[in-house]
Amino acid sequence: MDKKLYLVNLYDYYGVLLTEKQQQYFENYYFDDLSFGEIAENDNVSRNAVHGQLKNVEERLQFYEKSLHLYENRGKVLNLLSQISEKEIAKEIEQYI
């Protein structure tokens, strides 16, 4: 899987565990497609500071997943649901994950 997509998925699970500033940098970079320079200019910080924060965020998201396995387990549950012959039950369960 593409690293960007993976990190965005992890952010969906663990973004609330980040600081407000980390969330802002992540969203500016990954969702708004701003460059390090654009983010730095908007926040009056150096490009290096933005890069460091984003690197830290990526490491934290991966640490949370390594510890909690929420994203990995969702994939396993979805795989099991696809094997259930009662499709209506599977769809109902899928709404809760």
N, C-alpha and C positions, 0 to 999 in steps of 0.2 A: 504494500500500500504506500502511496505517496506520503512523504513525511508531513507536508503541510496539512493534508486531510486528516492524518493521524493526530496531529497536535490539536487541530480544531475539534475533533471528536473528544479528545481528552479534556479540552477546555470546557466543553459542554458538561462534563461530569464534575470537574474539579476547579473550574474558574472561580467559584465563590470562595475558595480557600486562599486565593491570591489577594494581595493588597489592591486597593482601588487604583493606584498608579500602575501596578503590573497589569491589571485588567485593561486599563486604558491603552497602554503600549501594545499589548497583545492584539486588542481589537483594531487599533489604528493600523498595525502592520498586516495582520492576517485577514481582517474583514474589510477594512477601508483601503487596503493595498497602498498605504503610504510608505515611502522609503525611510530609512534611518534619518536621513537629512531632513526630510519634511517633518517627521515626528520631533526631532531635535529642535528645529526652528520653532515649531508650535509651542514647545514646552520650555524654551530657552535653556536647553542643556546641550551637551556635546553629542555628536553622533556615537562616540565611543560609549557614553553613558547609556544611550538607547540600546546599543548592541549588547552591552553587559546585562542590562535588565531583561532583554528578551532571551538571552542565553540562560539566565537564571530562571526565568519563567518556564522555559522548555525543560530544564532539568527538574524543576519542582513538579511539573505535570507528569513527567515520566516517573519520578519518585512516588508520587501518589498512586499511579497506576500499578507500579511494581509492588506497592504495599497493599493496596485494596482490591485490585483486579476487577473493578466495576465494568470497564469497557470490554475486557476479555470475557468476563462471565456473561455479559449481554450477548455477545456473539455466539457463545455456546448455547445459551437458552434459545436464541433465534434459530440456530441449527436444529435443535431438538424439536422446536415447534414446527419446523418445516416437515418433520417426519411423522407428525401426528395425522392420523387419517381423518379425524373429525376436524375439518377445516374451520368450522364455525367456532369451535372451542379454541382452536389455535389463534384465530384472529382476536377473540375476546381476551385471551391471556396476553397477547402481544401488546394490547393497549396499555397494560400495566407495567411494561418494562421500558 
